[in-house]
């Protein structure tokens, strides 16, 4: 069954809702964005995460030292990296390597050192989808996270098309820039229902 990651969480109520609705992962964004949380905030929010739900830290062009500090202080289970990254770098947690898609057709492979590949729209966090037909995911399907413009309305089609390991959503479960508890529940239900 496809797993679900609810990303960009910054309040206890949304975290509890995601956990109760049986999300598999919750994501804290440490990169500069409107969803950014500090290490201190994430550490406090971590207590709202129930057993069995894994916590992912999302980073963009941040130092290995900062990432390891977040891993240690927050208790991250996985690390998701966007932007520039030295593939030889070894972290103390499994790596989800994010990749923005392009319009030209391409076959994908798992990046060196990564446990998972996350496919995202050209602008991460924008709520825009990418051209699903433009990528060949046959070799990475078992380690693939799909993101980029997923919503309650299109997530079932994405699961059918990609048959991914997991789907990842942030803005697609928001209303007026805030996490919408009913959308979180419904998104998870449509993936797992």
N, C-alpha and C positions, 0 to 999 in steps of 0.2 A: 504494500500500500504506500502511496506517495505521502511523504512527510510534509509538515507545514512549519515554516518559520514566520513569525510575526516580528517585524523589525521596527526600529525607531521608537521603542517604548520608553516612556519617561515618567509614568505615574503608576502607582501601586494598583489602582483599580483596573487599568487596562492589562497589566501583567496578570493579575488574579483571573480576569476574564479569559485571557488567552490560555492560561494554565487549566482552568476549569473546563474550557472547551476542547481540551486535549491537543493544544499545539505541542509540537515536538521540540521546537527551538524558539527562544525569544532573543531579540537582538538589541544591544545597546550600541548606539552610534557615538563613537569618540571622535570622528572626523568633523571638521567644521561644517555645520549645516543647521537648519532650523530644528532638527531633531537631536542635536548634540547633547550629550550628558558628560559631566566630569567623572573622573574616577571616583570621587567622593559620593556623588549622586548615585552612580551605578552600584557602588558598594552598599549603600543604604537600600536601594531598590531590590537588590539581590535576595534579600530576606523574603520578598513576596513570591519568589519563584518556588514552585512546589517540586518535590523530589521527582526525578524522572524527566524533567524538562531541562534541556541543555541551554546554556547561556553562551551566546556568540558576541564577541566584540568586533565592531566594524571600524576599520581604520583606512585612512587615505594619506599616503606619503608621510607616515609618521615613523619615528625612529624605532629600532628594535628595542632599545632600552625602555621607551615609553610603553610599547606593547607588552613587554615582559612585566613592567610595573602594574599595568592593568590586569594582566593574567593573575598575578600574585595577589593583588589587593582586592579585586572583585571576585576572583574565583571563576574565571572564564573557562569554559569547556572547549571552545573552538575560537579560532581567529579568522576573520574575513578581511582580506586585503584588496583594496582598490588602488589604482594608480601604479606608480613606479615601485618595483620591488626586486631586490637581488635574489634570483632563484636559488642561489646557494645557501641563503640564510636559513638556518634551522631554528624553529621556535619550539617552546616547550609544550605546545598544544597543536592538535591537527589544524591544517590550513585549508580554508576555502578561498580559492583564488578567483576573484571577480574579473570578468572580461566584458567590456562593452562590445556589442556586435556592430558589424559594418554591413553595408547593403550587398556587397559581392558575396556570392556563394562560397562557403568554406567548410572544410571538414575539421572537426575539433579534436584535440587530444588533451589529456590531463597534463597541466603544467608541471614541470619538475618540482619536486618537494611538496606538491599539493595533494591532499586527500580528496578534495572535491573541486569542481569547477562550477562557478556561478555565472550564468549568462544574463546580462543586463542590457537595457536599452542604451543607446549612445550617450544619454545623459542620465546617470544614476540618480534615483530619487525623484525623477521628473514626473512619474506617473504615465510615461509614454511607453507604448509597446515597441517591439522591434519586429522586423520582417521574419516571422517564424520559419518560412520556407527557405531562408537564405543560409541556414546552417544545417550541417549534417552532424547529428549527435550520436550516431550509432556506436562509436567507440567509447563514449563517456556517459552513456545513459545511466549506468549504475552508480555514478558519482556526480550526477548533474543536479544542480539547483537552478531553477528557472525563475527569473525576476523580470521586472520591467513592465509596468503598466497592468499588472494583474489586478483583477477586481472580482467581486462576487459574480458578475455577469460573464466573465470570460475564463475563469480559472478551470472550469471543467473541460473546456476546449483545449486549454494549454496542457492539461494532464493527458488528455487523449492524444494530442499531437506528439508531445515529447516523451511521454511515459517516464518522467524524471524520478530521481531519487527524492527530490523535495521541491516545493514551490516556496517563494519568498515574497512577502508583501509588506508594504509600508503605507504609502499614500492611498493605495486601493482600499484600505479599511479606515479611511479618515473622512470626516465631514467638517468642512470649514477649517482644515488644517489641524484638527484634533482627532485622536483615535476615537472611533465610533464603536462602542461595545457590541451593538447588535451586528454591525458589519464584520467584526472580528469573529463572532460566533457563527455567522452565516457563511463566511469564507471557509472556515475550518469544516463546517458541516458539508459544504459542497465538494470539498476535496475528499473527505473521509466517509461521507454519508452513503 
